[in-house]
Amino acid sequence: MKKQALDFTEKTVSTKEIFQGKIISLQVDEVALPTGGTATREIVKHPGAAAVVAVVDGKLLVVEQYRKPLERLQVEIPAGKLDGDEDPAAAAVRELREETGYGCERVTLLHSIATSPGFADEIIHIYVAEGLSAGDAEPDEDEFLNCFALTPEEASRAIAEGRICDAKTLLAVYAWQRYSTTGQWGV
């Protein structure tokens, strides 16, 4: 027996802006539920971001930086928010140069992920960089990071130790490990 498709769409009744920051904003929406009732949804609005999987001499380029929300250092792939209507591929190339000093001939979209769809609209576009060339890093004035490269074993150890725990970097490491064994990027 085939089930009838249900429409779970929540239609916005009203929106109240709570906070407008440099990177995010917060709003509270009242929504009409499929059952006829209403509910509130707290929503973080974010412009989106781009991240880069860059492999040099068989090693994954990463940056280590302090993440205040977690109160600790984290190892991550280079990434940053989109500026205005910036093309995500251009942002990926820009972030790679700013955070690692590396330029690239081209980037190819690996995957786009919703970071926390239960409360945020942020989408991170993850690209694979090819044709890399070394240069000088130019991080933002309030960005302090250490750039280095990890072998597959070192990346696995960093995951096991919790030094890598963010979704974009986990996806990047697993895609890179797959590429290392199959010769194909993918998730």
C-alpha positions in Angstrom: 0.0 0.0 0.0 1.4 3.4 -1.0 1.4 6.1 1.6 -0.1 9.5 0.7 2.6 12.2 0.7 2.0 14.6 3.6 2.8 18.3 3.4 4.8 19.2 6.5 5.5 22.8 5.2 5.5 25.4 8.0 4.2 28.7 6.6 5.6 31.9 8.3 2.9 33.9 10.0 5.3 36.6 11.4 8.9 37.4 11.9 10.5 39.3 14.8 14.2 40.3 14.4 16.0 39.9 17.7 19.7 40.6 16.8 21.7 41.8 13.8 25.4 41.1 14.1 28.5 41.3 11.8 28.2 37.6 10.8 24.8 36.4 11.9 21.3 37.6 12.7 18.7 36.0 14.9 15.0 36.0 14.3 11.9 34.4 15.9 9.3 33.2 13.4 5.7 32.3 14.3 4.8 29.5 11.9 1.5 27.8 11.0 1.8 24.0 11.5 0.3 21.4 9.2 -2.1 20.5 12.0 -3.6 24.0 12.1 -1.8 25.2 15.2 1.1 27.5 15.5 4.7 27.3 16.9 7.7 29.5 17.3 11.0 28.9 15.5 14.3 30.6 16.5 16.4 31.0 13.4 20.0 32.0 12.9 20.5 33.7 9.5 24.0 33.3 8.0 25.3 34.4 4.6 26.8 31.0 3.9 30.4 29.9 3.6 33.0 28.2 1.4 35.6 25.7 2.4 38.5 24.1 0.6 40.0 20.6 0.4 43.6 21.2 -0.7 46.1 18.4 -0.9 49.8 19.1 -1.3 52.3 16.2 -1.7 49.7 13.8 -0.4 48.9 15.8 2.6 45.8 17.8 3.5 46.3 21.5 4.1 44.6 22.6 7.4 44.6 25.5 9.8 44.6 25.4 13.5 42.8 28.3 15.3 41.1 29.0 18.6 37.3 28.7 18.4 35.7 30.7 21.2 32.3 28.9 21.2 34.2 25.6 22.0 36.9 27.3 24.1 39.7 25.4 22.4 42.0 25.1 19.4 40.5 23.3 16.4 42.1 21.9 13.3 39.9 22.7 10.2 40.2 23.0 6.5 40.5 26.6 5.2 37.0 28.2 5.2 35.2 31.5 5.6 31.9 33.2 5.1 30.7 34.6 1.8 30.9 38.3 1.4 27.6 39.7 0.1 26.6 38.1 -3.2 30.1 36.5 -3.6 30.3 33.4 -5.7 31.1 30.4 -3.4 33.8 29.2 -5.7 35.5 32.6 -5.7 35.2 32.6 -1.9 36.9 29.2 -1.7 39.8 30.5 -3.8 40.0 33.6 -1.6 39.9 31.7 1.7 42.6 29.3 0.5 44.9 32.2 -0.4 44.2 34.2 2.8 44.5 31.3 5.3 47.3 29.2 3.7 49.0 31.3 1.1 48.2 28.8 -1.6 46.7 29.7 -4.9 45.0 27.2 -7.3 44.2 26.9 -10.9 40.6 25.6 -10.3 38.1 24.5 -7.7 35.5 21.8 -8.1 32.4 21.6 -5.9 32.6 18.5 -3.7 29.4 19.0 -1.7 27.2 21.7 0.0 26.1 21.0 3.5 23.6 22.5 5.9 25.5 23.0 9.1 22.6 23.0 11.6 19.3 23.0 9.8 17.3 22.7 13.0 18.0 26.4 13.8 20.3 27.9 11.2 20.2 28.5 7.4 24.0 28.4 6.9 25.2 26.4 3.9 28.9 25.6 3.5 30.0 24.9 -0.1 33.1 22.6 0.0 35.4 22.6 -2.9 38.4 20.6 -4.0 41.4 22.8 -5.1 43.6 21.6 -7.9 46.8 23.1 -9.5 48.1 24.4 -6.2 51.0 26.9 -6.0 52.5 28.2 -2.7 52.4 31.9 -1.7 52.1 34.0 1.4 49.1 33.8 3.7 47.1 37.0 4.3 44.7 36.2 7.2 42.1 38.7 8.4 43.4 41.1 11.1 41.4 39.4 13.8 42.3 35.9 12.6 45.2 34.0 14.2 46.0 30.6 12.8 48.7 28.1 12.1 48.7 26.4 8.7 50.2 22.9 8.2 49.5 19.7 6.3 48.4 16.3 7.7 49.0 12.8 6.4 45.9 10.5 6.3 47.1 8.9 9.5 47.6 12.2 11.2 44.1 13.4 10.2 42.6 10.2 11.5 44.5 10.7 14.8 43.3 14.3 15.0 39.7 13.1 14.6 40.1 10.4 17.3 41.6 13.1 19.6 38.8 15.5 19.0 41.1 18.1 17.4 39.0 17.8 14.2 35.3 17.7 15.1 33.5 20.1 12.8 31.3 18.7 10.0 33.0 20.3 7.1 36.5 19.0 8.0 35.2 15.6 8.8 33.5 15.4 5.4 36.7 16.7 3.8 38.9 14.1 5.5 36.6 11.2 4.6 36.3 12.4 1.0 40.1 12.7 0.8 40.6 9.3 2.2 38.1 7.9 -0.3 40.0 9.7 -3.1 43.3 8.3 -1.8 42.0 4.7 -2.2 39.6 5.0 -5.2 41.0 8.0 -7.2 37.5 9.6 -7.1 36.3 12.5 -5.1 32.9 12.1 -3.6 31.0 11.6 -0.4 
